[in-house]
Amino acid sequence: MKNRAAGVIIISTDEMELIDMDKKVILLCAAAAVLLAGCENTEEEQVIVPAPPVTAAAETPTEKTEPETEPETEPETEPETEPETEPETAPPTEGDIPDGELVRVLDYIPDAVADLRYATTNNFTGKVIYDSGEAYLCYGTVKKLMKVQDELRERGFSIIIWDPYRPHEAQEKLWEVCPDPTFVADPRNGITSHSRGNTIDLGIVYTDGSKVELPSDFDEFSAIADRDYSDVSEEAAENSRMLEDIMVRNGFYGYWGEWWHYSDNDTYELIIP
């Protein structure tokens, strides 16, 4: 029992036991409260750790790239070509045409002189026999004549053409005017050498076109036309022999009765274009 006398409180043994019990309960409750409080604080103190800051490189937005595609190629186009123009007239090269084909002599020997007498009235008939003044020969013969011209040019001379290829009808006209086989071949005996395209009547002039002394003029129907040369000047004989030497050296042979007449050693199958 409590004794409140003199301000002193007296507590019995039983009461002390009760007080001790109460203290224990209080202590237990306090401990429990502390534990509960600690758990609550622990829950409150749980902090979500933020992710590490993004670096500048990561923060930079990446460029959006288009998917790779094959590079577009320009469609192939045909190369531009110059407009076709007519080629300048030029002689065909060797091998392009057969040797028997008739070709224009001056296409291959442009510095030769063409004086086709039978295309004018300046001939022994006094009539025009040919319709054209162009000189034609077989290509094989022209190739040999080119070599002749090369040699003559080195000596200051050039060939002058009086009568090249002769059509058969022209031969018949000549025979009608001069039926002498010494100077005109009889067309009734077949194709003549002139009509084969491998025979030519020619002389020489200086490269400036001036005359050279020769045994006679073209179509001279006398003894001085032959290759005897005993009845002509020494200069004329020398010039004619020079021409003969060059012609023979390059594949021709001469006719005795006419110093100007030469035939190709080769005969070709004539092709008239």
C-alpha positions as CSV (number, residue, x, y, z in Angstrom):
1,M,0.0,0.0,0.0
2,K,1.1,3.5,-0.6
3,N,1.9,5.6,2.3
4,R,1.7,9.2,1.4
5,A,2.7,10.4,4.8
6,A,5.5,12.9,5.1
7,G,5.6,13.0,1.3
8,V,7.1,9.6,1.2
9,I,5.6,6.8,-0.9
10,I,6.0,3.4,0.5
11,I,5.7,0.5,-2.0
12,S,5.2,-3.1,-1.0
13,T,7.1,-6.1,-2.4
14,D,4.1,-7.2,-4.5
15,E,3.8,-3.7,-5.9
16,M,7.5,-3.7,-6.8
17,E,7.0,-6.9,-8.7
18,L,4.1,-5.4,-10.5
19,I,6.2,-2.3,-11.2
20,D,9.0,-4.4,-12.5
21,M,6.6,-6.3,-14.7
22,D,5.2,-3.0,-16.0
23,K,8.7,-1.8,-16.8
24,K,9.5,-4.9,-18.7
25,V,6.3,-4.6,-20.7
26,I,7.0,-1.0,-21.4
27,L,10.6,-1.8,-22.4
28,L,9.3,-4.6,-24.7
29,C,6.8,-2.3,-26.2
30,A,9.4,0.4,-26.7
31,A,11.7,-2.1,-28.3
32,A,9.0,-3.3,-30.5
33,A,8.1,0.3,-31.4
34,V,11.8,1.0,-32.2
35,L,11.9,-2.1,-34.4
36,L,8.8,-1.2,-36.2
37,A,10.0,2.3,-36.7
38,G,13.3,1.0,-38.0
39,C,11.5,-1.1,-40.6
40,E,9.4,1.8,-41.7
41,N,12.5,4.0,-42.0
42,T,14.2,1.3,-44.0
43,E,11.3,1.2,-46.4
44,E,11.2,4.9,-46.6
45,E,15.0,5.1,-47.1
46,Q,15.0,2.8,-50.1
47,V,16.1,5.1,-52.9
48,I,15.9,4.2,-56.6
49,V,19.4,4.7,-57.9
50,P,19.1,6.8,-61.0
51,A,20.6,5.6,-64.2
52,P,24.0,7.0,-65.0
53,P,23.9,10.2,-66.9
54,V,23.9,9.8,-70.7
55,T,27.1,10.9,-72.2
56,A,27.2,13.6,-74.8
57,A,27.8,11.1,-77.5
58,A,24.8,9.2,-76.5
59,E,22.7,12.3,-76.2
60,T,23.5,13.3,-79.8
61,P,20.7,12.0,-81.9
62,T,21.9,9.6,-84.5
63,E,21.3,10.6,-88.1
64,K,18.7,8.6,-89.9
65,T,20.4,6.8,-92.7
66,E,18.6,5.6,-95.7
67,P,19.1,2.0,-96.7
68,E,21.9,1.6,-99.2
69,T,20.8,1.4,-102.7
70,E,22.6,0.7,-106.0
71,P,23.8,3.9,-107.6
72,E,21.7,4.9,-110.5
73,T,23.6,4.5,-113.7
74,E,22.9,6.5,-116.8
75,P,21.5,4.4,-119.6
76,E,24.1,3.6,-122.1
77,T,24.0,5.7,-125.2
78,E,25.6,5.2,-128.5
79,P,28.7,7.4,-128.9
80,E,28.1,10.5,-131.0
81,T,29.5,10.1,-134.4
82,E,30.3,12.8,-136.9
83,P,27.7,13.0,-139.7
84,E,28.7,11.0,-142.6
85,T,30.1,13.0,-145.4
86,E,31.0,12.1,-148.9
87,P,34.7,11.1,-148.9
88,E,37.0,13.0,-151.2
89,T,37.8,11.2,-154.4
90,A,40.9,9.2,-153.8
91,P,42.4,6.3,-155.7
92,P,41.7,2.8,-154.2
93,T,44.6,1.2,-152.4
94,E,46.4,-1.8,-153.8
95,G,44.4,-4.9,-153.2
96,D,41.0,-3.2,-153.3
97,I,40.5,-3.9,-157.0
98,P,41.7,-6.6,-159.4
99,D,44.6,-5.9,-161.8
100,G,42.2,-6.3,-164.8
101,E,39.9,-3.5,-163.9
102,L,40.1,-0.4,-165.9
103,V,41.1,2.6,-163.8
104,R,41.7,6.3,-164.5
105,V,45.4,6.7,-165.0
106,L,45.6,10.2,-163.6
107,D,44.1,9.1,-160.3
108,Y,47.3,7.2,-159.7
109,I,49.8,9.4,-161.7
110,P,48.4,12.9,-161.2
111,D,51.5,14.6,-162.7
112,A,51.2,12.7,-166.0
113,V,50.1,14.7,-169.0
114,A,47.1,13.4,-170.9
115,D,46.8,14.4,-174.5
116,L,44.4,11.9,-176.0
117,R,44.6,12.7,-179.7
118,Y,41.7,10.5,-180.7
119,A,39.4,12.5,-178.4
120,T,40.1,15.5,-180.6
121,T,40.6,16.2,-184.3
122,N,44.3,16.4,-183.9
123,N,45.0,12.9,-185.3
124,F,45.7,11.4,-188.6
125,T,41.9,10.8,-189.3
126,G,41.0,14.5,-188.6
127,K,37.9,13.1,-186.7
128,V,37.0,12.7,-183.1
129,I,37.2,8.9,-182.4
130,Y,36.7,8.9,-178.6
131,D,33.8,10.3,-176.7
132,S,35.9,11.0,-173.6
133,G,39.3,12.5,-173.0
134,E,40.0,10.4,-169.9
135,A,42.9,7.9,-170.0
136,Y,42.1,4.4,-168.7
137,L,44.2,1.3,-168.4
138,C,44.1,-1.9,-166.4
139,Y,45.1,-1.4,-162.8
140,G,48.0,-3.9,-163.1
141,T,49.4,-1.9,-166.0
142,V,49.0,1.4,-164.2
143,K,51.0,0.0,-161.2
144,K,53.9,-0.6,-163.6
145,L,53.5,2.8,-165.2
146,M,53.7,4.5,-161.8
147,K,57.2,3.1,-161.4
148,V,58.1,4.4,-164.9
149,Q,56.9,7.8,-163.9
150,D,58.9,7.7,-160.7
151,E,62.1,7.1,-162.7
152,L,61.3,9.7,-165.3
153,R,60.5,12.3,-162.6
154,E,63.9,11.8,-161.0
155,R,65.5,12.8,-164.4
156,G,63.2,15.8,-164.9
157,F,60.7,14.1,-167.2
158,S,57.1,13.0,-167.2
159,I,55.1,10.7,-169.4
160,I,52.6,12.2,-171.9
161,I,49.7,9.8,-172.8
162,W,48.5,9.9,-176.4
163,D,46.4,6.7,-176.6
164,P,45.6,4.3,-173.7
165,Y,42.7,1.8,-173.6
166,R,40.9,1.9,-176.9
167,P,37.3,0.6,-177.1
168,H,36.8,-2.0,-179.9
169,E,34.4,0.3,-181.8
170,A,37.1,2.9,-181.9
171,Q,39.5,0.4,-183.3
172,E,37.0,-0.3,-186.1
173,K,36.7,3.4,-186.9
174,L,40.5,3.7,-187.2
175,W,40.7,0.7,-189.5
176,E,38.1,2.2,-191.7
177,V,40.3,5.3,-192.1
178,C,43.6,3.5,-192.3
179,P,43.4,-0.2,-193.2
180,D,47.2,-0.6,-193.0
181,P,48.2,-3.3,-190.4
182,T,51.6,-1.7,-190.1
183,F,50.0,1.2,-188.2
184,V,46.5,0.0,-187.3
185,A,45.6,-3.5,-186.1
186,D,42.8,-5.2,-188.0
187,P,39.8,-5.5,-185.6
188,R,38.6,-8.5,-187.7
189,N,41.4,-10.5,-186.2
190,G,40.0,-10.2,-182.7
191,I,40.6,-8.0,-179.7
192,T,43.6,-5.8,-180.2
193,S,46.2,-4.9,-177.5
194,H,44.8,-1.4,-177.0
195,S,41.4,-2.9,-176.5
196,R,42.7,-5.2,-173.7
197,G,43.6,-2.2,-171.6
198,N,47.3,-3.2,-171.2
199,T,48.8,-1.1,-174.1
200,I,49.6,2.5,-174.3
201,D,51.0,5.0,-176.8
202,L,53.1,7.6,-175.0
203,G,56.0,9.9,-175.1
204,I,57.9,12.1,-172.7
205,V,57.9,15.8,-171.8
206,Y,59.8,17.9,-169.3
207,T,58.2,18.1,-165.9
208,D,57.1,21.7,-166.7
209,G,55.2,20.4,-169.7
210,S,57.6,21.6,-172.3
211,K,58.4,19.5,-175.3
212,V,61.3,17.0,-175.5
213,E,63.0,16.2,-178.8
214,L,61.7,12.8,-180.0
215,P,62.1,10.8,-183.2
216,S,58.7,12.0,-184.5
217,D,55.2,13.1,-183.5
218,F,52.5,10.6,-182.6
219,D,51.1,8.5,-185.4
220,E,53.8,9.3,-187.9
221,F,53.3,7.0,-190.8
222,S,56.8,6.9,-192.1
223,A,60.2,5.2,-191.5
224,I,61.2,7.6,-188.8
225,A,58.5,6.1,-186.6
226,D,60.4,2.8,-186.1
227,R,63.1,2.0,-183.6
228,D,66.0,2.1,-186.0
229,Y,66.9,5.7,-185.0
230,S,69.5,6.0,-187.8
231,D,67.4,8.6,-189.5
232,V,66.7,10.8,-186.5
233,S,68.8,13.2,-184.4
234,E,71.1,11.8,-181.7
235,E,69.2,13.7,-179.0
236,A,65.9,12.2,-180.3
237,A,67.3,8.7,-180.4
238,E,68.8,9.1,-176.9
239,N,65.5,10.3,-175.4
240,S,63.6,7.4,-177.1
241,R,66.1,4.8,-175.9
242,M,66.0,6.2,-172.4
243,L,62.2,5.8,-172.4
244,E,62.5,2.3,-173.8
245,D,65.0,1.2,-171.2
246,I,62.8,2.5,-168.3
247,M,59.6,0.9,-169.8
248,V,61.3,-2.5,-170.3
249,R,62.8,-2.4,-166.8
250,N,59.3,-2.0,-165.4
251,G,57.6,-4.8,-167.3
252,F,56.7,-3.5,-170.8
253,Y,57.9,-4.3,-174.3
254,G,57.8,-2.1,-177.4
255,Y,56.5,-2.5,-180.9
256,W,59.3,-2.1,-183.5
257,G,57.3,-0.1,-186.0
258,E,56.2,2.6,-183.5
259,W,58.7,4.0,-181.0
260,W,55.7,5.3,-178.8
261,H,53.9,2.0,-178.6
262,Y,54.3,-0.2,-175.4
263,S,52.4,-3.2,-174.1
264,D,52.4,-4.8,-170.6
265,N,54.2,-8.1,-170.4
266,D,51.1,-9.3,-168.5
267,T,47.7,-9.8,-170.0
268,Y,44.7,-9.3,-167.6
269,E,41.1,-10.4,-167.7
270,L,39.6,-7.1,-168.6
271,I,37.0,-5.7,-166.3
272,I,35.1,-2.6,-167.4
273,P,33.4,-0.9,-164.4
